[in-house]
Amino acid sequence: MVGGKTKITRMDLVLGALIFAAGIFLVYKVSAGLNYRWNWTAIPQYFFRYDTEAGHWVPNILVEGFLTTIRLSIWATFFATLIGIVMGMFRVSRSLFKRLLGGTYVELIRNLPPLVLIFIFYFFVSDQILPFLGVEQFIRTRGESTRFVMTVLFSRPPLFTAFISALITLSIFEGAYITEIVRAGIQSIEKGQWEAADSLGLSRWQRMRLVILPQAIQQIMPPLAGQFISTIKDSAIVSVISIQELTFQGMELMSTTYFTFEIWITITAMYLILTLSCSIGVARLESTIRKRGT
């Protein structure tokens, strides 16, 4: 980069040409080697469909899965952040019990395969916790407006219980990583800041809330935003428990249409649109924070 402008070099052109040639070769091998018949014209119908009863276009299977992925990622990041803040503060607490609790949580979650956690929490939450709390009964007795709000914010009522199970599982899993982000952010604050707050006669909680956390947020926000991108990618794993997010919808569509390559290329593009958009947002956030810090 020269003078703040991106310069396209000869090597960039060569790499671009190689990638393009590799794509053409892959399409040729699929078509000739596997005798595969490409049918891209069939894909657009799975984005939106015309509802004759409603009289307008509505999301079809791919867009529904895309929206479910977004909802799941946003809510999971929100609750994981709450967990991460609490456990991150436990990790730097003076209390030995809190430090052990926070450390055990992080080490346990980060050192277990996500798939194992998915099944453990899914069956425990779905079979024990949610029935005990009467969630399904609550949903069935709600009015039409309440059910509509639940559909917009979470999932359709018949799938609400499974969605909540996946949400809890993903929040606990991502919360372990956010815990370490919060811990590192708090510990990055200079010792002098703690001493200055202590000299004002503030309690530890007041020091944390009024002095340390406001400064730590500047260190926490960029990696936290990056963790949101990881949550989007990690959300695909809940497809194994039949959560109708983008990956699950792609598998269902592939099994019925056999448009294997078209569907997975489309789903890859949809994930890239989502994650790259977030990456651009994260880059701008980091740039803004750096400018404010200078």
N, C-alpha and C positions, 0 to 999 in steps of 0.2 A: 504494500500500500504506500503510495507516494503522494504527499500533499493531501492526505485524507481521502484520496480517490482510489478505488480498486483497479488494479492494472491486470489485464488478462495477458498471461504469458503464453509462449509457444507450448510449454509443457501442459498448460490448462487445455489448450486446443487438442493436443495429442490425447490426453486422458479422456476428454469429452468424446473424441472420435472413437476411442477404444471401447468406452461404455456403450455408445450407440451401436457399434459393430457387434458387441457381445449380446445386446438386446435383439438385434436382427437375427443373429445366429441361434439364439434360444428359441425365438419364434419359429424359425425354419426347422430346428430339430424336433420341436413339439409337433409341428404340422406333418413333417415327413417321417420322422422316426416313430412317433406314437400314432400316426394316422389320425391326429386330432383335428376336429373341425371347429374352428373358431366361430363364435356367434355373439359378437358384441352387441348386436341390435336387440338382443333379448334382455340385456341388463337394465336399461333405463326403467323398465316397468316395475322393477323391484325397489325403486326409490320412492315413488309416489303412485297412488292409485286413485281413481275417481270413485267416490262413494255416491252411489245413486240415491240412497236414502237421505244423506245429508245435503246432496246437491253441490258438492265441492270436492277439491282434491285433498287427500289426507296422506300422511306418511305411510309408506309400505315397509316391508320387513327390514330392509337395510337401513333406512332412516330411523325406524323405531329402535333398532339395535344401537345405532349411532347415538341417539338421544339418551338411551338407557346408560350407555357407557359414560356420557357426559354427566348425567345425574349421579351415577354411582361414584365417579371420580371426585366430583365436587363435594358431595356429602362425606365421603370417606376421608378426604383431605381435611375437611372441617373438623370432624370428630377426632381424627388422628392428631391434628394440631393441638386440640384440647388435651388429649392424652399425653402428647409429647411435652407440652408446657409443664403439666403437673409432674410427670416423671423426670423431666429435665431438671426441675427445681429440686426434686428428691435427690437426684444424682449429686448435687452440690450442697446438699443440706448438711448441717452440723450433726443431725441425728443419725446415728449408726443404723437404726432400723430403716429409716427412709432411704439411706444410701444403699443398703442391702436390697430393699424392695425394688428400687429403680434399677439397680444393676442386674438383679435376677430377671426382671422383666425383659430388659434389653438382651441379655445373653440367651435367655430361653427362646425368645421369638426369633432372633437373628440367626440362631444356630439350628433351627428346625426347618425342614423343607416346607415351603409355602403350601404345597398340595396337601401335606399331612394336616397342617393347621386348618385348611379349608374344610376338610372332611370332619375334623374334630369339632370345630365350632359350629359348622352347619348342622350336624346331627344333634349336637347338644342344644343349640339355641332353638332349632326348629321343633325338635321332639319334646324338649323339656321346658325351656324358659318361656317361649312365646305362647304355647298352650296354657301354661300356668297363669300368665298375665292376661289371658283372654283376648288376645289381639285379633284373632279371626272372628270371634263373636262381636267384637267392637266394630270391625269393618263391615260385617253383614248388617248391622243395625244402623249404619250411618245413612244420612240423606243423600240425595243425588248431588247436591252442591259440594258436600264434604268429600264424596267419592271422586268427584272431578278434580278437586284440589289435590287429593292424594295421588291421582294419576299424573297430574302435571309435575308435582314436586318429587314424587318417588316412582311409583309403578302402578299398573292396573291392579285393582283390588284382588283378583284371583292370584296374582303373583306377588302381592305385598309382603307376605310372610317370608318367602324365599329371598326377596330383595333385601329385607331387613337383616336376615341371616348373613347374606353376602356383605352387606354394609358393615356389620359389626366385625366380621372376620377381617375384612380389608382394613378397617380402621385400626384394629389391634396390631395387625402386621405392619402397616405403614407407621404407626405410632412409635414403634421401637426405633426406627430410623430418625424420625423427627425428634425423639428424645435426645439422641446424640447431637443433632443439630442445635437444639436449644442449650444443651450442656456446654458445647463448644462455644456458643455465642456468649453465654454468661461468663465463662472462664476467660474469654478473650478481653474482657474489660480490665483495665489496669487496676492494680491493687490500690493505687492512690485514690481512685474513685470511691472504693469501699471506705477507706480511711476518712475521706472528706465527708462522706455521708454520716459516718459514725461520729465525727466531731460535732455534727449538728444535733446530736442526741436522738437520731431516728432509730426506731426499732429495726430488727433485721428485715421484717416484712415491708416496712416503709422504705428502707434502703433499696430493697429489691424492686418494689413497685414504682418508686418515684425517681430513682437514680440509675440503677443497673439495667433493668429491662428496657427502658426507653433507648438506651445506648446499644444494648445487645440486639435490639430489633434490626438495626442497620446491618449487623453481621448475619442475622438469621434469615432475613427476607430473601436474598438471592438463592441460597441452597433450599429454602423452603419452597420457593416457586419451582425450582428444579425438581423437587420431590413430587410436586403435583404432576409433572410429566411422567415420572416413574409410576405414579399411581394409575395414570391412564393406561400405561402398558401392562402393569400388574393386574389390572381389572380383568384382563382376558382370561385369567386363570379361573375365575368363578364360572366360566362356561361349563366346567365339569359338573357343576351342581345345577345345571339347567337354568341359569340366570340368562334371560334373553337379551344379553348385550351383543355387541357387534360380532364378536368371534362366534358365539353360539348361533346367531342368526345366519352367519356365513356357512357354518357346518350344516345347518338344517336346509338351507337353500341348495347347497352343493349335493346333498343326498337325494334331493327330489328332482333337480334339473340336470345334474352331471356336467354343468358348466364349470369345471374345476378351476382352470387357469383364469378365466374371466372373473369369477367371483373372488378368488383370493388376491388377484391383482387389484381389483376394485376396493376390497377391504384394506389392503395395504395402503392404497392411495388415501383412503378415508382416515386411517390412523395417522398417516404422515401429515395430512392437512391439519389435523388436530394438534399433534405434537409439535410440528414446526411452527404453527401459529403461537403456541405457548412458548416455544424457544425464543421466538422474536420478542415476545413480551418480556421474558426473563432478561434478555440482553438489554432491552431498553430500561428495565427496572434497575439493573446493575449500573448502567450508565448514569441514570438519575441519581442513585445513591452516591456514586463516586463524585459527581459534580457537587452535590450538597456537602460532601465531606472535605472538599478542597476549598 
